[in-house]
Amino acid sequence: MTTDYIWLGVGLVGQALFSARFLVQWIASERRKRSVVPLAFWYFSVGGGVTLLAYAIYRRDPVFILGQGAGLFVYARNLWLIYRASPAPLAES
């Protein structure tokens, strides 16, 4: 197996993770009977984005690198906002 085939596999796994986030969002919305964006959506976004960014860097594709890099910023920012909005656990006495 050549390096190119391994990286092709990495790219396909990244795309699968990235696409799975829409399935996660759709299922969550159907269960609640309204449009929702579950936490898992953002984790799949980061996982797929990081994997696709690695693939884009390997391919040396500046358009792909810029697109995934910008997307990762948005996904990370959303996770940070969610983290900051969650209630802090109670400290034990």
C-alpha positions as CSV (number, residue, x, y, z in Angstrom):
1,M,0.0,0.0,0.0
2,T,1.5,3.3,-1.0
3,T,1.4,6.6,0.9
4,D,-1.0,8.1,-1.6
5,Y,-3.5,5.3,-0.9
6,I,-3.2,5.8,2.9
7,W,-3.8,9.5,2.5
8,L,-6.8,8.8,0.2
9,G,-8.1,6.6,3.0
10,V,-7.5,9.4,5.5
11,G,-9.4,11.8,3.2
12,L,-12.3,9.5,2.8
13,V,-12.6,8.9,6.6
14,G,-12.5,12.6,7.2
15,Q,-15.3,13.2,4.6
16,A,-17.3,10.4,6.2
17,L,-17.0,12.0,9.7
18,F,-17.8,15.4,8.2
19,S,-20.9,14.1,6.4
20,A,-22.0,12.1,9.5
21,R,-22.6,15.3,11.3
22,F,-25.6,16.0,9.1
23,L,-27.1,12.6,9.9
24,V,-26.6,13.3,13.6
25,Q,-28.3,16.7,13.3
26,W,-31.2,15.2,11.3
27,I,-31.8,12.4,13.7
28,A,-31.7,14.8,16.7
29,S,-34.2,17.2,15.0
30,E,-36.6,14.3,14.1
31,R,-36.6,13.1,17.7
32,R,-37.4,16.6,19.0
33,K,-39.7,17.5,16.1
34,R,-37.9,20.8,15.7
35,S,-34.5,21.9,14.3
36,V,-31.7,21.3,16.7
37,V,-27.9,21.2,16.5
38,P,-26.7,18.6,19.1
39,L,-23.2,18.8,20.7
40,A,-22.2,15.7,18.7
41,F,-22.6,17.8,15.5
42,W,-19.8,20.0,16.6
43,Y,-17.5,17.1,17.6
44,F,-18.1,15.4,14.3
45,S,-17.4,18.8,12.6
46,V,-14.1,19.1,14.4
47,G,-13.1,15.4,13.8
48,G,-13.9,15.6,10.1
49,G,-12.4,19.0,9.8
50,V,-9.1,18.1,11.4
51,T,-8.8,14.9,9.3
52,L,-9.7,16.7,6.1
53,L,-7.2,19.5,6.9
54,A,-4.5,16.9,7.3
55,Y,-5.4,15.5,4.0
56,A,-5.5,19.0,2.4
57,I,-2.1,19.7,3.8
58,Y,-0.7,16.5,2.4
59,R,-2.2,17.4,-1.0
60,R,-0.9,20.9,-0.7
61,D,-4.2,22.3,-1.8
62,P,-4.4,26.0,-0.6
63,V,-8.1,26.3,-1.3
64,F,-8.9,23.2,0.7
65,I,-6.6,24.2,3.5
66,L,-8.1,27.6,3.8
67,G,-11.7,26.2,3.8
68,Q,-11.0,23.6,6.4
69,G,-8.9,25.9,8.6
70,A,-11.7,28.5,8.6
71,G,-14.3,25.9,9.3
72,L,-12.3,24.5,12.3
73,F,-12.3,28.0,13.8
74,V,-16.1,28.2,13.6
75,Y,-16.5,24.7,15.1
76,A,-14.1,25.3,17.9
77,R,-15.7,28.6,18.7
78,N,-19.1,27.0,18.9
79,L,-17.8,24.3,21.3
80,W,-16.2,27.1,23.4
81,L,-19.5,29.0,23.6
82,I,-21.3,25.8,24.6
83,Y,-18.7,25.0,27.2
84,R,-18.9,28.5,28.7
85,A,-22.7,28.4,28.8
86,S,-22.8,25.1,30.7
87,P,-23.4,25.3,34.4
88,A,-20.3,24.7,36.5
89,P,-20.3,21.5,38.6
90,L,-20.9,22.0,42.3
91,A,-17.7,22.0,44.4
92,E,-17.6,19.4,47.0
93,S,-17.3,20.6,50.6
